[in-house]
């Protein structure tokens, strides 16, 4: 309940009329289902454009993380290669690197390559920093995937690519859902990269687009601001509540060897 209350308070505040925002207590419930704040939020700023930008960045990032992370984890855990443990340690080492230590080098590289104010300036670093946890989760599942199942498919004539895409990937569905949901929350709410690499209004994402509601001399239209916040957090809430069961199963996959 403690975690839910802030969300409940923001939603209630977004439904209050301007008079209620000014003259009633902040914890009071709205007297009516007032949607004027949402209309205002969608008209006084480019929220739809920011929403689209955040969606594109999230989709590209999640695809990159899964498409790169899943095969790497399969190779580390199931394919007989030398130094598999060292390779796993190399990827896990990425968890220890703070993103702030990489901002200046990335800024200089993106500036030299002309990648600033593009989707790739946000996608590439988030894919890089998202891969270690992705590989860790997939490896935990693949490690306890029976070798006999894969060997039977190979004996029946299936190639390694067929085994991976037709057998391994479908069986790792819950882990994939966990990886997607875990990273989606961070990607959707990401502020540091967007604030550093994006200066064009057309390329803003939702987190930095919320600054549009701060007016001259710091004045804030709180009703529209709360409505914009509700719009921005709605996708993460929907994704989490729909995939909550898959997340738990994916996190527990491989924890117990049958």
C-alpha positions as CSV (number, residue, x, y, z in Angstrom):
1,X,0.0,0.0,0.0
2,X,2.9,2.4,0.7
3,X,4.1,2.0,-2.9
4,X,0.7,2.3,-4.4
5,X,-0.3,5.5,-2.5
6,X,1.9,7.9,-4.5
7,X,0.4,6.6,-7.8
8,X,-3.1,6.9,-6.3
9,X,-2.4,10.5,-5.2
10,X,-1.1,11.5,-8.6
11,X,-4.1,10.0,-10.4
12,X,-6.5,11.7,-8.0
13,X,-4.7,15.1,-8.4
14,X,-4.9,14.8,-12.2
15,X,-8.7,14.6,-11.9
16,X,-9.1,17.7,-9.8
17,X,-10.4,21.0,-11.2
18,X,-8.2,24.1,-10.9
19,X,-10.3,25.4,-8.0
20,X,-9.9,22.1,-6.1
21,X,-6.1,22.2,-6.7
22,X,-6.0,25.6,-5.1
23,X,-8.5,25.6,-2.3
24,X,-8.8,21.9,-1.1
25,X,-6.4,19.8,0.8
26,X,-3.8,17.9,-1.3
27,X,-4.9,14.6,0.1
28,X,-8.6,15.2,-0.6
29,X,-10.4,13.1,-3.3
30,X,-11.6,14.8,-6.5
31,X,-15.3,15.8,-6.4
32,X,-15.8,14.8,-10.0
33,X,-14.2,12.9,-12.9
34,X,-12.6,16.0,-14.5
35,X,-10.7,15.4,-17.7
36,X,-9.7,19.0,-18.5
37,X,-6.2,18.5,-17.2
38,X,-5.6,15.6,-19.6
39,X,-6.9,17.7,-22.5
40,X,-4.7,20.6,-21.4
41,X,-1.7,18.3,-21.1
42,X,-2.2,17.0,-24.7
43,X,-2.6,20.5,-26.2
44,X,-0.2,22.8,-24.4
45,X,2.8,20.5,-25.0
46,X,4.0,17.9,-27.5
47,X,3.1,14.9,-25.3
48,X,1.9,12.7,-28.2
49,X,5.3,13.3,-29.9
50,X,7.2,12.6,-26.8
51,X,5.2,9.4,-26.2
52,X,6.0,8.3,-29.8
53,X,9.7,8.9,-29.3
54,X,9.7,7.0,-26.0
55,X,7.9,4.1,-27.7
56,X,10.4,3.9,-30.6
57,X,13.4,4.1,-28.2
58,X,11.9,1.4,-26.0
59,X,11.0,-1.0,-28.9
60,X,14.4,-0.7,-30.5
61,X,16.2,-1.1,-27.2
62,X,14.3,-4.1,-26.1
63,X,14.7,-5.8,-29.4
64,X,18.4,-5.1,-29.3
65,X,18.8,-6.5,-25.8
66,X,16.9,-9.7,-26.5
67,X,18.3,-10.4,-30.0
68,X,21.9,-10.0,-28.8
69,X,21.6,-11.3,-25.2
70,X,19.6,-14.5,-25.8
71,X,22.1,-16.1,-28.3
72,X,25.1,-15.1,-26.3
73,X,23.6,-16.7,-23.1
74,X,22.8,-19.9,-25.1
75,X,26.4,-20.1,-26.4
76,X,27.9,-19.5,-23.0
77,X,25.7,-22.1,-21.2
78,X,25.1,-24.8,-23.9
79,X,27.8,-24.6,-26.6
80,X,31.1,-26.1,-25.7
81,X,33.4,-23.1,-26.1
82,X,36.7,-22.2,-24.4
83,X,36.7,-19.6,-21.7
84,X,32.9,-19.5,-21.3
85,X,33.2,-18.5,-17.7
86,X,35.6,-15.7,-18.5
87,X,33.2,-14.5,-21.2
88,X,30.4,-14.6,-18.7
89,X,32.5,-12.6,-16.2
90,X,33.3,-10.1,-18.9
91,X,29.6,-9.3,-19.4
92,X,28.8,-9.3,-15.7
93,X,31.6,-6.8,-15.2
94,X,29.4,-4.4,-17.1
95,X,27.0,-4.2,-14.1
96,X,29.8,-2.6,-12.1
97,X,30.3,0.3,-14.5
98,X,28.2,3.4,-13.6
99,X,26.6,5.1,-16.5
100,X,27.8,8.5,-15.4
101,X,31.4,7.4,-16.0
102,X,30.6,6.9,-19.7
103,X,28.6,10.1,-20.4
104,X,31.5,12.3,-21.5
105,X,33.2,9.8,-23.8
106,X,29.8,8.8,-25.3
107,X,28.9,12.5,-25.8
108,X,32.2,13.1,-27.7
109,X,31.8,10.0,-29.8
110,X,28.2,10.7,-30.7
111,X,29.0,14.3,-31.5
112,X,31.8,13.2,-33.8
113,X,29.6,10.6,-35.5
114,X,26.6,12.9,-35.8
115,X,24.5,10.6,-33.6
116,X,23.3,13.3,-31.2
117,X,19.6,14.1,-31.4
118,X,18.9,10.7,-32.9
119,X,17.2,7.6,-31.6
120,X,20.5,5.7,-31.7
121,X,22.1,8.0,-29.1
122,X,19.5,6.6,-26.6
123,X,19.3,3.1,-27.9
124,X,22.9,2.1,-28.1
125,X,24.0,2.8,-24.5
126,X,20.8,1.3,-23.1
127,X,21.4,-1.9,-25.1
128,X,24.9,-2.0,-23.8
129,X,24.0,-1.5,-20.2
130,X,21.0,-3.8,-20.4
131,X,22.9,-6.8,-21.8
132,X,24.6,-8.0,-18.6
133,X,21.4,-8.6,-16.7
134,X,19.7,-10.0,-19.8
135,X,22.6,-12.5,-20.3
136,X,22.6,-13.4,-16.6
137,X,18.8,-14.2,-16.5
138,X,19.0,-16.2,-19.8
139,X,22.0,-18.1,-18.6
140,X,20.3,-19.1,-15.4
141,X,17.5,-20.6,-17.4
142,X,19.6,-22.3,-20.1
143,X,22.0,-23.8,-17.5
144,X,19.2,-26.2,-16.4
145,X,17.7,-26.9,-19.8
146,X,18.2,-30.6,-20.4
147,X,21.0,-31.4,-22.8
148,X,19.2,-34.5,-23.8
149,X,16.4,-32.5,-25.3
150,X,18.8,-30.5,-27.5
151,X,20.8,-33.6,-28.4
152,X,17.6,-35.5,-29.5
153,X,16.7,-32.6,-31.8
154,X,20.2,-32.7,-33.3
155,X,20.0,-36.5,-33.8
156,X,16.7,-35.9,-35.7
157,X,18.6,-33.7,-38.1
158,X,17.9,-30.2,-36.7
159,X,20.7,-27.7,-37.1
160,X,22.0,-25.5,-34.3
161,X,20.0,-22.6,-35.6
162,X,16.8,-24.6,-35.8
163,X,17.3,-25.9,-32.2
164,X,17.8,-22.4,-30.9
165,X,14.9,-20.7,-32.7
166,X,12.4,-23.6,-32.7
167,X,13.1,-25.2,-29.3
168,X,15.1,-23.0,-27.0
169,X,13.5,-19.6,-27.6
170,X,9.9,-20.8,-27.2
171,X,10.9,-22.6,-23.9
172,X,12.5,-19.4,-22.6
173,X,9.3,-17.4,-23.0
174,X,8.9,-16.5,-19.3
175,X,12.5,-15.4,-19.1
176,X,12.1,-13.3,-22.2
177,X,9.0,-11.6,-20.6
178,X,11.1,-10.9,-17.5
179,X,13.9,-9.4,-19.5
180,X,11.5,-7.2,-21.5
181,X,9.6,-6.0,-18.5
182,X,12.6,-5.4,-16.3
183,X,14.3,-3.3,-19.0
184,X,11.2,-1.6,-20.2
185,X,10.7,0.1,-16.9
186,X,14.2,1.5,-16.9
187,X,14.1,2.4,-20.6
188,X,10.7,4.1,-20.5
189,X,11.7,6.2,-17.4
190,X,15.3,6.9,-18.6
191,X,16.3,10.6,-18.1
192,X,20.1,10.8,-18.0
193,X,20.9,9.9,-21.6
194,X,17.9,11.8,-23.0
195,X,18.9,14.9,-21.1
196,X,22.5,14.6,-22.2
197,X,22.3,13.6,-25.8
198,X,19.0,15.2,-26.9
199,X,18.6,18.9,-27.4
200,X,16.0,18.9,-30.2
201,X,12.4,19.4,-29.2
202,X,11.3,16.9,-31.9
203,X,13.4,14.1,-30.3
204,X,12.5,14.6,-26.6
205,X,11.2,11.6,-24.7
206,X,8.5,11.7,-22.0
207,X,10.8,12.1,-19.0
208,X,12.5,15.3,-20.3
209,X,9.3,16.4,-22.0
210,X,7.6,16.9,-18.6
211,X,9.8,20.0,-18.3
212,X,7.4,21.7,-20.7
213,X,5.0,22.2,-17.8
214,X,7.3,24.4,-15.8
215,X,6.5,27.9,-16.9
216,X,8.1,31.3,-16.5
217,X,9.7,32.0,-13.1
218,X,9.2,28.3,-12.2
219,X,5.4,28.5,-12.3
220,X,3.8,25.1,-12.7
221,X,0.3,24.1,-14.0
222,X,0.0,21.3,-11.5
223,X,-3.2,19.9,-12.9
224,X,-1.7,19.4,-16.4
225,X,1.5,18.2,-14.8
226,X,-0.2,15.5,-12.9
227,X,-2.1,14.5,-16.0
228,X,1.1,14.3,-18.0
229,X,2.7,12.1,-15.3
230,X,-0.3,9.7,-15.3
231,X,0.1,9.5,-19.1
232,X,3.8,8.8,-18.8
233,X,3.5,6.0,-16.1
234,X,0.5,4.3,-17.6
235,X,2.5,2.0,-20.0
236,X,4.8,0.7,-17.3
237,X,1.8,-0.1,-15.0
238,X,-0.1,-1.8,-17.8
239,X,3.0,-3.9,-18.8
240,X,3.8,-4.9,-15.2
241,X,0.3,-5.9,-14.2
242,X,-0.3,-7.9,-17.4
243,X,3.0,-9.7,-17.2
244,X,3.4,-10.0,-13.5
245,X,3.0,-13.8,-13.4
246,X,5.5,-14.2,-16.2
247,X,8.0,-12.0,-14.4
248,X,7.9,-14.1,-11.2
249,X,8.2,-17.4,-13.2
250,X,11.0,-16.0,-15.3
251,X,13.0,-14.8,-12.3
252,X,12.6,-18.3,-10.7
253,X,13.5,-20.2,-13.8
254,X,16.6,-22.3,-13.3
255,X,16.6,-21.7,-9.5
256,X,15.8,-25.3,-8.8
257,X,17.2,-28.2,-10.8
258,X,14.6,-30.9,-11.5
